Structures are given as structure tokens and as C-alpha cells.
Amino acid sequence: MSELLQVKNLYTRFHTEDGVVPAVNGISFNLNRGESLGIVGESGCGKSVACLSIMRLIGHPGKVEAEAMLLDGVELQSLSEKKMRSIRGNDMAFIFQEPMTSLNPVYTIGFQLQEAIRLHQGLDKKQSQDKSIEMLKLVGIPRAEKVFHEYPHSLSGGMRQRAMIAMALSCEPKILFADEPTTALDVTIQAQILELMRDLKERINTSIIFISHDLGVISEMVERVIVMYCGSIIEDTDISSLVKDPKHPYTIGLINSKPQINVDLEKLDSIPGAVPNPLNMPGGCPYHPRCNKVMDICKEKFPEKQTISDGHHVSCWLFSKQGREIKS
């Protein structure tokens, strides 16, 4: 597979009256064509902000800097806003967590679908209407011709999310960002939406970046996964290795806190404490106040990325030469 997206040393900071909030701290990753990548972590770990930064949707008081943000070899940071608008919705699309806040309540579903298609694909009114109805059918919406003329409030949550997916895929983007697209849905509809996204990915070979705090959902959807904590990538590998042999104590905590149907537990495991205030981050590794394997060096310096095996990387002192010397 050829490389589609390259992100190198991405930083996103919000300059507030109380101080600078470091939302994303120098993350780097690549995405290949047709690949599905998961970004997982607790709320507030920088998952969504990182993806919005790539799409250049961070407004004031946020500031985005990166050594490189390349889409098909084109540096996104150097593009004019007009050129960037032609890429959003066309080459890159975003599915937001709550469709009711993303769809405009005063316009019909069809109007909102047509708007993107006419803007990016240059189709006339009749052609864009036919394409819109075709996309609604593609995502499994019954009575697509009627739904085309309906308003968002008249649809169920699952149907609204399907309409959002139809809008995101209408121009057959190279990359689809899906920001917890099933969180607000019940379990049955969630399974249908996940199956729909898998099916559509195979049909049009779109690369997907799937954002979630739920490792169960992530494991069903992606080939490779990034674990984020406090704006940093702390572990990245293929999904099979992560689930079977997680390395970072935080990743282990996330996996152990997931309910399991076939295990009789009196009490779920949980990670103690909470994500620290970004305005008052602890020194060293930001996870050390919550870690059950903390060492003195964890409180002093942020760990460098270590290679565990081919394609498996972790940022933790437990796997560094210095950490092993301390333990011994």
C-alpha cells in the first residue's frame, strides 16, 4: 500500500486567559491508501483535536504547527483557505459524533447533500439530486427519494447518522475521519453503522481514521491503532498485537477496564485518578500519577519512543535501557 497521509511533529495549543493548553504534543504517524487506523484514549486526550488540526478546522484561540502534514505529497499547511475548502469534503471528510448538531435543522437532507456534491463535483441540480438519492440508498436508508426532501428532526438517530455518512462519502474522499460516530446510538444501530462503514470502505477503498474511547469498537474496525494520552502517542501497533500483548500500563488499563461477557467479575477494573488538567500537567511522563509501575525517572523525563518489535512502538521507561537498569 502506498502512503496517503504523513503527519510529523504535530502540535496544537490553545492560548487562553489562564495559560497555554497543550492539546496535541508533537505526534507523528502515517496512513496508507485503503488502510483503517484507530485513535483511542480517554476523553480529553487530544484524539479529535489532532484530526481537526489535520483538516485545518482549529479556530482561534488555537494554533497548529507541524513539521509536515502531507496529503498525497501536498503540504496542507501551505495551502490557501480557498484551496483547503476544496479539499475538505472532497479529499478529506469528517463524520461527527452527534449528527443533530452537525446537520442544519432548517435545510432538508437533500439540500445539504447536494450542496457538497455541486460544490466539489460540478454537477447540475438534477445530476446532484440523482447522486444524493443514490448515496442515501448506498448507506441503507429506505424511501431515499422521500428522505431526500425531509428535515433532520424527522429522522431517527440512526437514520441521521446514515445521512451524515452519505454526505461524508458523497465525493468519495481519500480519507474519512470518523469521530465516535456510534456513541449516541443504541447497540443494535451501532452494529449496523459499523458494518455499513466496513462495507463502504471495501467498495470505494477510502482510508479511515476512526476515533474512539472504546477499544471494543476500535478492534472491530481498524487494522492499526494509536493510543493517545495527554496529547501524546504512547503506543502504536497493529490491532491484534495491541489486544493480545499491550505494553504501556495505560493501554493495559484500558483493555482491562472493558467489560467482558464471558468473565464473571464482581467489580470492573478501572484506571485510578483522572486525566490531568492540561494547564497543570505533571512533570515527566504525564501518566505517572496514575501508573502502578511508576519509577523515579517517570517523574523526571518524558520517555522516548521504544521499538518493541516490527511496527510496535511504545513510549514508556519500562522498555528503555535506563528503565531496565533501574529495575535491576
C-alpha positions as CSV (number, residue, x, y, z in Angstrom):
1,M,0.0,0.0,0.0
2,S,1.2,3.5,-0.8
3,E,1.4,6.3,1.7
4,L,-1.5,8.7,1.6
5,L,-1.1,10.9,4.7
6,Q,2.0,11.8,6.6
7,V,1.9,13.8,9.9
8,K,5.2,14.7,11.5
9,N,5.6,16.5,14.9
10,L,2.1,18.0,15.1
11,Y,1.5,20.4,17.9
12,T,-1.9,22.1,18.7
13,R,-2.0,24.7,21.5
14,F,-4.9,26.8,22.8
15,H,-3.8,30.3,24.1
16,T,-6.3,31.1,26.8
17,E,-6.5,33.8,29.6
18,D,-5.5,31.1,32.1
19,G,-2.5,30.0,30.0
20,V,-1.5,27.8,27.1
21,V,-3.3,24.5,26.8
22,P,-1.1,21.9,25.0
23,A,-3.8,19.7,23.4
24,V,-1.5,17.8,20.9
25,N,2.2,17.4,21.7
26,G,4.3,16.5,18.7
27,I,2.5,13.4,17.4
28,S,3.7,11.7,14.2
29,F,2.0,9.0,12.1
30,N,1.4,7.8,8.6
31,L,-1.7,6.4,6.9
32,N,-1.7,4.3,3.8
33,R,-4.3,4.1,1.0
34,G,-7.2,1.9,1.9
35,E,-5.9,1.5,5.5
36,S,-8.0,1.9,8.6
37,L,-6.3,3.5,11.6
38,G,-7.8,3.8,15.1
39,I,-7.0,6.5,17.6
40,V,-8.0,5.6,21.1
41,G,-7.8,7.2,24.5
42,E,-9.9,8.8,27.3
43,S,-11.9,12.0,26.7
44,G,-9.6,15.0,26.6
45,C,-6.5,13.1,25.3
46,G,-6.4,15.0,22.0
47,K,-7.8,12.5,19.6
48,S,-10.4,14.8,18.0
49,V,-8.2,17.9,18.1
50,A,-5.5,16.1,16.3
51,C,-7.8,15.2,13.4
52,L,-9.4,18.6,13.3
53,S,-5.9,20.1,13.1
54,I,-5.1,18.0,10.1
55,M,-8.3,19.3,8.4
56,R,-7.3,22.8,9.5
57,L,-10.6,23.3,11.4
58,I,-9.0,24.6,14.6
59,G,-10.0,28.2,15.1
60,H,-9.0,31.0,17.5
61,P,-7.5,30.7,20.1
62,G,-6.0,27.5,18.8
63,K,-2.6,27.4,17.0
64,V,-1.4,24.5,14.9
65,E,2.2,23.8,14.0
66,A,3.7,20.8,12.3
67,E,7.0,19.8,10.7
68,A,4.9,18.2,8.0
69,M,1.2,17.5,7.2
70,L,1.2,15.9,3.7
71,L,-1.8,14.6,1.8
72,D,-0.6,12.8,-1.3
73,G,2.6,14.7,-1.1
74,V,0.9,18.1,-0.8
75,E,1.7,20.2,2.3
76,L,-1.7,21.1,3.8
77,Q,-0.2,23.9,5.9
78,S,0.9,26.0,2.9
79,L,-2.4,25.9,1.1
80,S,-4.7,28.9,0.9
81,E,-8.0,28.8,2.7
82,K,-9.8,28.7,-0.6
83,K,-7.8,25.6,-1.7
84,M,-8.2,24.0,1.7
85,R,-12.0,24.3,1.3
86,S,-11.8,22.5,-2.0
87,I,-10.1,19.6,-0.2
88,R,-12.4,19.4,2.8
89,G,-15.4,17.3,1.9
90,N,-13.8,16.2,-1.3
91,D,-10.4,14.6,-0.5
92,M,-11.0,14.5,3.3
93,A,-14.3,14.2,5.0
94,F,-15.4,14.2,8.7
95,I,-18.2,12.3,10.4
96,F,-19.0,14.0,13.7
97,Q,-20.2,12.3,16.9
98,E,-23.7,13.8,17.1
99,P,-25.4,14.3,13.7
100,M,-28.2,16.5,15.1
101,T,-25.6,19.2,15.9
102,S,-23.8,18.8,12.5
103,L,-26.9,18.8,10.2
104,N,-28.5,22.2,9.7
105,P,-32.1,21.9,11.1
106,V,-33.6,24.5,8.6
107,Y,-32.4,22.7,5.4
108,T,-33.6,19.4,4.1
109,I,-31.3,16.4,4.0
110,G,-31.2,16.6,0.2
111,F,-30.3,20.2,0.1
112,Q,-27.3,19.6,2.4
113,L,-26.2,16.6,0.4
114,Q,-26.5,18.4,-2.9
115,E,-24.5,21.4,-1.6
116,A,-21.3,19.4,-1.2
117,I,-21.8,17.5,-4.4
118,R,-22.4,20.6,-6.5
119,L,-19.5,22.4,-4.9
120,H,-16.9,19.7,-5.3
121,Q,-18.0,17.8,-8.3
122,G,-19.5,20.5,-10.5
123,L,-22.8,18.6,-11.2
124,D,-26.0,20.4,-12.1
125,K,-29.2,20.4,-9.9
126,K,-30.7,17.2,-11.5
127,Q,-27.4,15.3,-11.5
128,S,-26.6,16.3,-7.9
129,Q,-30.1,15.2,-6.8
130,D,-29.7,11.8,-8.5
131,K,-26.3,11.4,-6.9
132,S,-27.7,12.4,-3.5
133,I,-30.5,9.8,-3.7
134,E,-28.0,7.2,-4.9
135,M,-25.8,7.9,-1.8
136,L,-28.8,7.7,0.6
137,K,-29.6,4.3,-0.9
138,L,-26.0,3.2,-0.6
139,V,-26.0,3.8,3.1
140,G,-29.2,1.7,3.5
141,I,-31.8,4.5,4.0
142,P,-35.2,3.2,3.0
143,R,-37.5,5.5,1.0
144,A,-34.5,7.5,-0.1
145,E,-36.5,9.7,-2.6
146,K,-38.8,10.8,0.3
147,V,-36.0,11.2,2.9
148,F,-34.2,13.5,0.4
149,H,-37.0,16.1,1.0
150,E,-37.2,15.6,4.8
151,Y,-35.6,17.7,7.6
152,P,-33.1,16.2,10.1
153,H,-35.6,16.3,13.0
154,S,-37.9,13.9,11.2
155,L,-35.3,11.1,11.1
156,S,-34.3,8.7,13.9
157,G,-30.7,9.0,15.3
158,G,-29.6,6.0,13.2
159,M,-31.0,7.5,10.0
160,R,-29.4,10.9,10.7
161,Q,-26.1,9.2,11.2
162,R,-26.5,7.3,7.9
163,A,-27.3,10.6,6.2
164,M,-24.1,12.1,7.7
165,I,-22.1,9.2,6.4
166,A,-23.8,9.6,2.9
167,M,-22.7,13.3,3.0
168,A,-19.2,12.4,4.0
169,L,-18.8,9.8,1.3
170,S,-20.7,11.6,-1.5
171,C,-17.5,12.8,-3.1
172,E,-15.6,9.6,-2.5
173,P,-12.9,11.1,-0.2
174,K,-9.5,9.7,0.1
175,I,-9.6,9.9,3.9
176,L,-12.7,9.6,6.2
177,F,-12.3,10.9,9.8
178,A,-15.0,9.2,12.0
179,D,-15.2,10.8,15.4
180,E,-17.0,8.3,17.6
181,P,-19.8,8.1,15.1
182,T,-21.8,5.4,17.0
183,T,-21.5,6.7,20.6
184,A,-25.0,8.3,20.6
185,L,-26.7,5.2,19.1
186,D,-28.2,2.1,20.7
187,V,-26.3,-1.2,20.4
188,T,-28.3,-2.6,17.5
189,I,-28.0,0.6,15.4
190,Q,-24.3,0.8,16.4
191,A,-23.6,-2.6,14.9
192,Q,-25.4,-1.7,11.7
193,I,-23.4,1.6,11.3
194,L,-20.1,-0.2,11.9
195,E,-21.0,-2.9,9.3
196,L,-22.0,-0.2,6.9
197,M,-18.7,1.7,7.3
198,R,-16.7,-1.6,6.8
199,D,-18.7,-2.3,3.6
200,L,-18.3,1.2,2.2
201,K,-14.6,1.1,2.9
202,E,-14.3,-2.0,0.8
203,R,-16.4,-0.6,-2.0
204,I,-14.6,2.7,-2.5
205,N,-11.2,2.0,-0.9
206,T,-11.4,5.0,1.4
207,S,-8.8,5.2,4.2
208,I,-10.5,5.6,7.6
209,I,-9.2,7.3,10.8
210,F,-11.6,6.0,13.5
211,I,-11.6,8.0,16.7
212,S,-13.0,6.3,19.8
213,H,-12.5,5.7,23.6
214,D,-14.0,2.2,23.1
215,L,-11.4,-0.4,22.3
216,G,-14.1,-2.9,21.6
217,V,-15.4,-0.8,18.7
218,I,-11.9,0.0,17.5
219,S,-10.9,-3.7,17.4
220,E,-13.8,-4.4,15.0
221,M,-13.0,-1.5,12.7
222,V,-9.2,-1.0,12.2
223,E,-6.0,-2.7,11.2
224,R,-3.7,-0.4,13.2
225,V,-4.2,1.6,16.3
226,I,-2.6,4.6,18.1
227,V,-3.1,5.1,21.8
228,M,-3.1,8.7,23.0
229,Y,-2.7,10.2,26.4
230,C,-2.5,13.9,27.3
231,G,-1.9,14.8,23.6
232,S,1.0,12.3,23.1
233,I,1.1,9.0,21.3
234,I,2.2,6.4,23.9
235,E,1.7,3.2,21.9
236,D,1.1,2.3,18.3
237,T,0.9,-1.1,16.6
238,D,-1.5,-3.4,14.7
239,I,-4.8,-4.0,16.5
240,S,-4.1,-7.8,17.0
241,S,-0.8,-7.1,18.9
242,L,-2.4,-4.3,21.0
243,V,-5.3,-6.5,22.2
244,K,-3.2,-9.7,22.8
245,D,0.0,-8.1,24.1
246,P,-0.4,-4.4,25.2
247,K,2.8,-2.9,26.6
248,H,2.1,0.5,28.1
249,P,0.4,0.4,31.6
250,Y,-2.2,2.8,30.3
251,T,-3.1,0.6,27.4
252,I,-3.3,-2.4,29.7
253,G,-5.6,-0.4,31.9
254,L,-7.9,0.5,29.0
255,I,-8.1,-3.1,27.9
256,N,-8.7,-4.5,31.4
257,S,-11.5,-1.9,32.1
258,K,-13.5,-3.2,29.1
259,P,-16.5,-5.4,30.3
260,Q,-16.3,-9.0,29.1
261,I,-19.4,-11.1,28.7
262,N,-17.8,-14.5,29.4
263,V,-15.9,-13.4,32.6
264,D,-17.6,-13.4,36.0
265,L,-16.4,-10.3,37.8
266,E,-17.7,-8.8,41.0
267,K,-16.1,-5.5,40.0
268,L,-14.7,-4.0,36.8
269,D,-11.1,-3.0,36.8
270,S,-10.5,0.7,36.4
271,I,-7.7,3.2,36.0
272,P,-7.3,5.2,39.2
273,G,-7.4,9.0,39.1
274,A,-8.3,11.2,36.1
275,V,-6.7,12.8,33.1
276,P,-4.6,15.7,34.5
277,N,-5.6,19.4,33.9
278,P,-3.7,20.4,30.8
279,L,-2.9,23.7,32.5
280,N,-1.2,21.9,35.3
281,M,0.5,18.9,33.7
282,P,2.7,16.7,35.9
283,G,6.4,16.6,35.0
284,G,8.0,13.7,33.2
285,C,5.5,11.1,31.9
286,P,2.0,12.6,32.3
287,Y,0.6,9.1,33.2
288,H,2.9,8.6,36.2
289,P,0.4,9.9,38.9
290,R,-2.0,7.1,37.8
291,C,0.6,4.3,37.0
292,N,1.0,1.2,39.2
293,K,4.5,0.7,37.8
294,V,5.9,4.2,38.3
295,M,9.6,4.7,38.8
296,D,11.5,7.9,39.9
297,I,12.7,8.5,36.3
298,C,9.0,8.6,35.2
299,K,8.5,11.7,37.3
300,E,11.5,13.5,35.8
301,K,11.6,12.9,32.0
302,F,9.1,12.1,29.2
303,P,10.1,8.6,27.8
304,E,11.4,8.3,24.3
305,K,9.7,6.0,21.8
306,Q,11.0,2.5,22.0
307,T,10.6,-0.2,19.3
308,I,9.3,-3.4,20.8
309,S,9.0,-5.3,17.5
310,D,8.4,-4.6,13.9
311,G,5.7,-2.0,13.8
312,H,5.1,-2.0,17.6
313,H,6.3,1.2,19.4
314,V,5.8,2.3,23.0
315,S,6.8,5.4,25.0
316,C,7.4,4.1,28.4
317,W,10.5,3.9,30.7
318,L,9.8,0.3,31.4
319,F,11.0,-0.7,28.0
320,S,14.1,1.6,27.8
321,K,17.6,0.7,28.7
322,Q,17.6,3.2,31.6
323,G,14.3,1.8,32.9
324,R,15.6,-1.8,32.8
325,E,18.8,-0.7,34.7
326,I,16.7,1.0,37.4
327,K,14.5,-2.1,37.8
328,S,17.5,-4.4,38.0
